[in-house]
Amino acid sequence: MAPRVLISDKLSPLAEKVFAERGIDVDKKVGLSKEELADIIADYDGLAVRSATKLTEKIIARADRLKVVGRAGIGVDNIDVPAATARGIIVMNTPFGNSITTAEHAISLLLALARQIPAADASTRAGKWEKSAFMGVEVTGKTLGIIGCGNIGSIVAERAIGLRMKVVAYDPFLSPERAIELGVEKVELEDLLKRSDFISLHTPLTDKTRNILDAKALKIAKKGVRIINCARGGLIVEEALKAALEEGQVAGAALDVFAEEPAKENALFGVPNVVCTPHLGAATTEAQENVAVQVAEQMADYLLTGAISNAINFPSISAEEAPRLKPYIKLAEQLGSFAGQLTETGLKGVRLEYAGEISELNTKALTAAAMAGVLRPLLHHVNMVSAPEMARERGIGIEEVTRGQEGAYETYIRLSVITERQERSVAGTVFSDGKPRIIQVKGINMEAELGPHMLYTTNADKPGYIGAVGTLFGQNDVNVATFSLGRDTPGGNAIALIETDGPITDDVLSQVRGLPHVVQAARLSF
C-alpha cells in the first residue's frame, strides 16, 4: 500500500505534484479544527504543515501511523517535538528555503524607513502633498550593523554592500576569515550599537538574544539610529523602543515581527516613523514554492527509502548503524553542547578526535551531532543535517582525527573548540551501562555524568571551596544530585561539575561567582 500524506495548511500546489509523482497518496484539507485533525490523523503516514496547524501531544497520541511531520519553513513552535520524538515520529523543517526572501524584505524595509515611504504614500493619497514633511536620508555611505550574520544576515550584508553601505556585524559564531570573505567588519555588540546608522536583526530568539535591544542597548546606540527587525519578536523590548523613538534617540523602526502575533494591538502602532508589516519575511511566490517542494521531497524520501534530511529530532544515519551509534551520538552532542554553552568569543574551528573502536564508526554522523551541540545554544533551529552547513557559512573549520586506542580508556571522543583567544577541549566516553561520561575538561581528568541542570566552575585549588559552595547551596535551598571534581596539580587549577535537582537561579549564580578563588561559573543544561 502506498504511503499516505495529509497537507493541512496552505502549501503551493507543487507539493502535491511532488508527492503524486513519487507514488504517494496525498490529501489536502486546510483549516481543520484540532478535533477534526485528531479524528483523521490516524489514517496518515505523513503530515505536511506550515504554521497554522498546531500539532499537540493529544493529536500526536492518536497518530498511530504517522512517521514524519514536515514543516514548510524554519520554526517548529507549532509542533510538540518531544511528543513526536517519544512516538518515533521524525520532524523535519526546511531551514534555507526562505533566506533570500527574508533578506530582501529587510532591505525593502530599510529603504522604506530611510525615505518614509509608507507615511508619504498615505499622506499623498489623502491629497495633502506634504513634500517638506518627509525629508529622508541616503543609505549610501551609511553604516549598517547586522546582529546575526548567518545565512540570512550574510545575504543582507551582500545586498547592503551593493547599496554602497559599510557593514559591521556582531555574531559570536562569525570567524574573522568569513567576515573578510563577506566584506564586513566583525565587531562586538557595544561597538556595533555606537557606530551603526541602521541596525538589522537576523538572529534566532534564544536565552542569549532575547531582549538584546533593551533600554540600555538603545541608550548606547548612536543617536538617530534606525532599526529593522525581520527575525523574531522578542529580540527588541517594544516599550523601550517606543520610549527611544519618542525621545528622538531612535529615528525610526521597521518591524515585520512582534513579541505577540498576530499583532492586533501593539505599543508601537501609531508611533511616528514606525513601519509595520504582518510577518511577510517569507511571503513571496518563490519562497513558498521553494519550501513546498523541499518539504515534499524530504518527506517522500523518508517514506519511500528511509533517508532523513533536515530532521529536528533525529540524526541522518542508516537503520543498520543506528543501534551501535546511538550512545555515541548522544555523547558527541553532549560534548558539543558542553563546549558551545561555554564559548563566548568567535569560533574559528572545531576539532574532533576519535580514538579506539569509535574511530571505525560513522564519524561523519558523530561530527554532525557534535556540531549541532556546539551551535545550538545560539541557533535553536540547528540540527545534525544543517549544523555543518551553518558552520561553513560562518567560516568555522571542522577537523576530524582518528587514531587507535590511547590512554586509560578503550575508546573516547575529544572535542576541541578553537576561538580567537584560546583552544579548549572536553573529552568523553560511553561506559558499559550505555551512558555518556565526561572524562576530561581542559586537560584535567575527572568523571561526570551530565544532567538537565548543571553548574560548571573553575577555581584555584584551595581549601574551603567545596564547603563554601555547599553552604551557599544550603542557604539557597539548592539540592545537589552529583558533585564531580578534578585538578591539574595540588594547589593549581581545579574544575567542578555539579548537578542540581533544579535550575540555578541568577542570584545563586552571582553568589557562586563571588566566592573566593572562583575564576569562572556558568550554568549548563543537557
C-alpha positions in Angstrom: 0.0 0.0 0.0 1.3 3.4 -0.9 2.2 5.8 1.9 -0.5 8.4 2.6 0.2 12.1 3.4 -2.1 14.9 4.6 -1.4 18.5 3.8 -3.3 20.5 6.4 -2.0 24.1 5.7 -1.8 26.3 2.6 1.1 25.0 0.5 2.0 25.6 -3.1 0.3 23.0 -5.4 3.9 21.9 -6.3 4.0 19.9 -3.1 1.0 17.8 -4.2 2.7 17.3 -7.5 5.9 16.1 -5.9 4.0 13.6 -3.8 1.9 12.3 -6.7 5.0 11.9 -9.0 6.7 9.8 -6.3 3.7 7.5 -5.9 2.4 8.8 -2.6 -1.3 9.3 -2.0 -2.0 12.9 -0.8 -5.0 14.6 0.6 -5.2 18.4 1.1 -7.5 19.6 3.9 -6.9 23.1 5.0 -8.5 24.8 8.1 -9.2 21.7 10.1 -10.0 22.2 13.8 -8.0 20.4 16.4 -10.8 17.9 16.9 -11.2 17.3 13.1 -7.4 16.7 12.7 -7.4 14.4 15.7 -10.2 12.3 14.2 -8.4 11.6 10.9 -4.6 11.8 11.8 -4.5 8.0 12.4 -5.1 7.5 8.6 -1.8 9.1 7.5 1.9 8.2 7.4 2.9 11.8 6.8 1.7 15.3 7.7 2.9 18.5 5.9 2.2 21.8 7.7 3.2 25.4 7.8 2.5 27.4 11.0 -1.3 27.3 11.2 -1.7 23.6 12.2 -1.0 23.0 15.9 0.3 19.5 16.3 -0.3 18.9 20.1 0.6 16.0 22.3 -3.1 14.9 22.3 -3.2 14.8 18.5 0.1 13.0 18.3 -1.2 10.4 20.7 -3.8 9.4 18.2 -1.4 9.4 15.2 -0.9 5.6 15.1 0.5 5.5 11.6 2.3 8.8 11.5 6.0 8.5 10.7 7.0 12.0 9.6 5.9 15.6 10.0 7.3 18.1 7.5 7.3 21.9 8.3 7.5 24.1 5.2 9.6 26.7 6.9 12.0 27.0 9.8 10.2 27.4 13.1 8.6 24.3 14.6 6.9 26.1 17.6 3.5 24.7 16.4 4.7 21.1 16.7 5.2 19.3 20.0 8.6 17.9 19.1 9.2 16.0 22.3 5.9 14.3 22.0 6.6 13.4 18.4 10.0 12.1 19.3 8.5 9.9 22.0 6.2 8.4 19.4 9.1 7.8 17.0 7.9 10.5 14.6 10.5 12.3 12.6 10.0 16.1 12.5 11.6 17.9 9.5 11.9 21.5 8.5 13.2 23.5 5.6 15.8 25.8 7.1 17.1 27.6 4.0 14.0 28.0 1.7 13.1 31.5 2.9 16.5 33.1 3.2 16.6 35.3 0.1 13.0 36.4 0.5 13.5 37.4 4.1 16.8 39.2 3.3 15.1 41.1 0.5 12.2 42.1 2.8 14.8 43.5 5.3 16.4 45.6 2.6 12.9 46.8 1.5 12.1 47.9 5.0 15.4 49.6 5.3 14.8 51.7 2.2 11.2 52.4 3.1 12.3 53.6 6.5 15.1 55.8 5.1 12.7 57.6 2.8 9.5 57.4 5.0 7.7 55.8 2.0 4.6 54.4 3.9 3.8 57.6 5.6 4.4 59.6 2.4 2.2 57.3 0.5 -0.7 57.7 3.0 -0.3 61.4 3.0 -0.2 61.8 -0.7 -3.3 59.6 -1.3 -5.1 61.8 1.3 -4.5 64.7 -1.0 -2.1 66.6 1.3 1.1 66.8 -0.9 3.4 67.3 2.2 6.6 67.3 0.3 8.7 69.0 3.0 7.3 66.8 5.8 9.1 63.6 4.5 12.7 64.5 4.4 14.6 61.2 4.1 18.2 60.1 4.4 20.5 58.4 1.9 21.8 54.9 2.7 24.9 55.3 0.6 27.9 55.7 2.9 25.9 54.9 6.0 26.9 52.1 8.4 24.6 49.1 8.7 25.0 47.0 11.8 23.9 43.4 11.4 23.2 41.4 14.6 23.4 37.7 13.5 25.4 37.1 10.3 24.4 33.7 9.4 22.5 32.6 6.2 20.0 35.5 6.0 22.3 38.1 7.7 25.1 37.4 5.1 22.7 37.9 2.2 21.6 41.2 3.7 25.2 42.2 4.1 25.9 41.4 0.4 22.8 43.5 -0.7 23.8 46.4 1.6 27.3 46.5 0.3 25.8 46.7 -3.2 24.0 49.8 -2.0 27.4 51.2 -1.0 26.8 50.9 2.7 29.5 50.0 5.2 28.6 46.8 7.1 29.6 45.8 10.6 28.4 42.6 12.1 28.0 41.1 15.6 27.9 37.3 15.7 29.9 35.2 18.1 30.0 32.4 15.6 31.3 34.5 12.7 35.0 33.9 12.2 37.4 36.7 11.1 38.1 34.8 7.9 34.4 34.6 7.0 33.9 38.3 7.8 36.7 39.2 5.4 35.1 36.9 2.7 31.7 38.7 3.2 33.3 42.1 3.2 32.0 43.0 6.7 33.8 44.2 9.8 33.3 41.9 12.8 32.7 43.9 16.0 31.4 43.5 19.5 27.7 44.4 20.2 28.5 47.7 22.0 30.7 48.8 19.2 28.0 48.0 16.7 25.4 50.0 18.6 27.7 53.0 18.9 28.6 53.1 15.2 25.5 52.0 13.2 23.2 54.3 11.4 20.9 51.4 10.7 20.7 48.1 12.6 19.1 44.9 11.2 18.4 41.9 13.3 19.0 38.4 11.9 19.4 36.1 14.9 17.1 33.5 16.3 15.3 34.1 19.6 17.3 32.3 22.4 18.0 32.9 26.0 21.1 34.8 25.0 19.4 37.0 22.3 16.1 37.7 24.0 15.7 41.5 24.6 19.1 42.1 23.0 17.9 45.6 22.2 16.6 46.7 25.5 16.6 50.2 27.1 20.3 50.0 28.0 21.3 49.0 24.5 19.2 51.7 22.9 20.8 54.3 25.1 24.2 53.1 24.0 23.2 53.2 20.3 24.1 56.1 18.0 21.6 58.9 18.3 19.3 58.8 15.3 19.7 55.1 14.5 17.1 53.3 12.5 16.2 49.7 13.4 14.9 46.9 11.2 13.6 43.5 12.6 12.6 40.7 10.2 13.9 38.0 12.5 11.9 37.3 15.6 9.6 39.2 18.0 11.2 39.3 21.5 14.6 40.5 20.3 13.5 44.1 21.0 11.9 45.4 24.1 9.0 47.1 22.4 8.2 49.5 25.2 11.8 50.6 25.4 11.9 51.1 21.6 8.7 53.2 21.9 10.3 55.4 24.5 13.5 55.8 22.5 11.5 56.8 19.4 9.6 59.4 21.4 12.8 60.8 22.9 14.4 61.0 19.5 17.2 58.6 20.4 15.9 56.3 17.7 14.9 58.0 14.4 12.7 55.2 13.1 11.9 51.4 13.2 10.6 49.0 10.7 9.2 45.8 12.1 8.0 42.6 10.4 7.8 40.6 13.7 6.3 41.3 17.1 6.5 39.8 20.6 2.9 38.7 20.3 1.5 37.6 16.9 -1.0 38.1 15.3 -0.2 41.7 16.5 -3.7 43.2 16.6 -2.5 45.7 19.2 1.0 46.8 19.9 2.7 49.7 21.8 4.4 50.7 18.6 1.3 51.1 16.5 0.6 54.7 15.8 4.1 55.9 16.8 5.5 58.2 14.1 8.4 56.9 12.0 7.5 53.2 12.6 6.8 50.9 9.6 5.0 47.7 10.4 4.3 44.6 8.2 2.4 41.4 9.2 5.3 38.9 9.3 5.9 39.0 5.5 9.5 37.8 5.6 8.7 34.6 3.7 5.8 35.9 1.8 6.9 35.6 -1.9 5.7 33.2 -4.5 9.3 31.9 -5.0 9.8 31.2 -1.3 6.6 29.4 -0.9 7.3 27.2 -3.9 10.8 26.5 -2.6 9.7 25.3 0.9 6.7 23.4 -0.5 8.9 21.4 -3.0 11.7 20.9 -0.4 9.4 19.6 2.3 7.6 17.3 -0.1 10.8 15.8 -1.4 12.2 15.3 2.1 9.1 13.6 3.3 8.8 11.4 0.2 12.5 10.3 0.5 11.9 9.3 4.1 8.6 7.4 3.5 10.0 5.6 0.4 13.6 5.0 1.2 14.2 5.9 4.9 16.5 8.8 4.0 16.4 11.6 6.6 17.1 15.2 5.8 16.8 18.4 7.9 15.4 16.4 10.8 14.9 18.3 14.1 14.8 15.3 16.3 16.8 12.5 14.6 20.3 12.1 13.1 21.0 11.3 9.5 22.1 7.7 9.8 21.0 4.5 8.4 18.9 1.9 10.2 21.8 -0.5 10.3 24.1 1.9 12.0 21.6 3.3 14.5 21.8 0.8 17.4 25.6 0.9 17.5 25.9 4.7 17.0 23.1 5.8 19.3 25.0 6.2 22.6 28.0 7.8 20.8 25.6 10.2 19.0 24.4 11.4 22.4 28.0 11.6 23.7 29.1 13.7 20.7 26.1 16.1 21.1 26.7 16.5 24.8 30.4 17.2 24.3 29.4 19.8 21.7 26.8 21.3 23.9 29.2 21.5 26.8 31.7 23.4 24.7 29.1 25.6 23.0 27.5 26.7 26.2 30.9 27.9 27.5 32.0 29.6 24.2 31.5 33.4 24.3 34.1 34.6 21.7 34.2 34.0 18.0 34.6 30.4 16.9 37.4 29.7 14.4 37.3 25.9 14.4 36.3 22.6 16.0 38.4 19.5 16.1 37.0 16.1 16.8 39.4 13.3 17.8 38.1 9.7 17.7 40.3 7.1 19.5 39.8 3.4 19.6 36.7 1.5 18.5 34.8 4.6 17.9 37.2 5.7 15.1 35.8 2.8 12.9 32.2 4.1 13.2 30.3 6.7 11.1 32.3 9.6 12.4 30.6 12.0 9.9 27.3 11.5 11.8 29.1 11.9 15.1 30.8 15.1 14.0 27.4 16.5 12.7 25.9 15.7 16.1 28.8 17.4 17.9 28.5 20.5 15.7 24.7 20.6 16.4 25.6 20.6 20.1 28.2 23.4 19.7 25.9 25.7 17.6 22.5 25.0 19.3 23.0 27.4 22.3 22.7 30.3 19.9 20.9 28.8 16.9 17.8 26.9 18.1 16.8 25.5 14.7 20.1 23.8 14.0 20.2 20.0 13.6 22.6 17.4 12.5 22.0 18.0 8.9 22.2 21.8 8.9 24.9 22.2 11.5 27.9 21.5 9.1 26.4 23.9 6.6 25.8 26.6 9.2 29.4 26.2 10.4 30.7 26.6 6.9 28.6 29.8 6.4 30.3 31.2 9.4 33.8 30.2 8.4 34.1 27.7 11.2 36.6 25.0 10.3 35.8 21.3 11.2 38.6 18.8 11.5 38.4 15.1 12.2 41.2 13.0 13.6 41.0 9.2 14.0 43.5 7.1 15.9 43.9 3.8 17.7 43.5 3.2 21.4 45.3 5.6 23.6 45.4 6.2 27.3 43.3 4.6 30.0 40.1 4.4 28.0 39.5 1.9 25.2 37.6 4.4 23.2 36.7 8.1 23.5 35.9 11.4 21.8 37.8 14.6 22.4 36.2 17.8 21.1 38.4 20.9 20.9 37.0 24.4 20.3 39.4 26.9 18.8 38.3 30.6 19.3 40.0 33.9 18.6 41.6 33.8 22.1 42.2 30.2 23.1 41.8 26.5 22.5 39.7 24.5 24.9 38.9 20.7 24.9 36.5 18.3 26.5 36.6 14.5 26.2 34.1 11.8 27.0 33.3 8.1 26.5 30.4 5.7 26.9 30.6 3.3 29.8 29.2 -0.3 29.9 25.9 1.0 31.1 25.5 2.8 27.8 25.6 6.3 29.4 28.0 9.0 28.2 30.5 10.4 30.7 32.8 13.4 30.7 36.4 12.2 31.4 38.5 15.3 30.8 38.0 19.0 30.7 40.8 21.4 29.6 43.3 18.6 30.2 42.1 18.0 33.7 40.9 14.4 34.4 37.5 13.9 36.0 34.5 11.7 35.6 31.0 13.2 35.4 27.6 12.3 34.0 25.7 15.2 32.6 22.2 16.1 33.7 19.4 18.7 33.0 20.7 21.3 35.5 24.4 21.7 35.9 26.8 24.3 37.4 30.4 24.4 36.0 33.1 26.2 37.9 36.8 26.7 37.5 38.7 27.8 40.6 42.0 27.8 42.4 42.6 24.5 44.2 42.4 26.0 47.7 40.9 24.6 51.0 37.4 25.6 51.8 36.0 25.8 48.2 33.8 22.7 48.4 32.5 23.7 51.9 31.7 27.3 50.7 29.7 26.0 47.7 27.8 23.5 49.8 27.0 26.2 52.4 25.8 28.6 49.7 23.6 25.9 48.2 22.2 25.1 51.6 21.3 28.7 52.3 19.5 28.9 49.0 17.7 25.6 49.2 19.6 24.1 46.2 19.9 20.3 46.4 22.9 18.6 44.9 22.5 15.4 42.8 26.1 14.8 41.9 29.4 16.6 42.6 32.4 15.9 40.3 35.9 17.4 40.8 39.2 17.4 39.1 42.5 19.4 39.3 45.8 19.6 37.4 48.2 19.8 40.3 47.7 20.2 44.1 47.1 23.9 44.7 46.8 24.5 41.0 43.7 24.8 38.7 40.5 22.9 39.6 37.2 22.2 38.0 33.8 21.2 39.4 30.8 19.9 37.7 27.7 20.0 39.9 24.3 18.6 39.0 21.4 20.0 40.9 17.8 19.0 41.2 16.5 22.3 39.8 17.9 25.1 37.7 20.4 27.5 39.1 18.9 31.0 39.5 20.6 34.2 38.5 21.0 35.1 42.2 22.7 31.9 43.1 25.0 32.0 40.1 26.0 35.6 41.1 26.8 34.4 44.7 28.9 31.5 43.4 30.9 33.9 41.2 31.5 36.0 44.3 33.1 33.1 46.3 36.8 33.3 47.0 39.1 31.5 44.4 36.3 31.1 41.8 37.6 32.1 38.3 34.5 31.1 36.3 31.0 29.9 37.0 28.4 29.0 34.3 25.1 27.3 34.1 24.8 24.3 31.8 21.8 22.2 30.7 21.7 18.9 28.8 
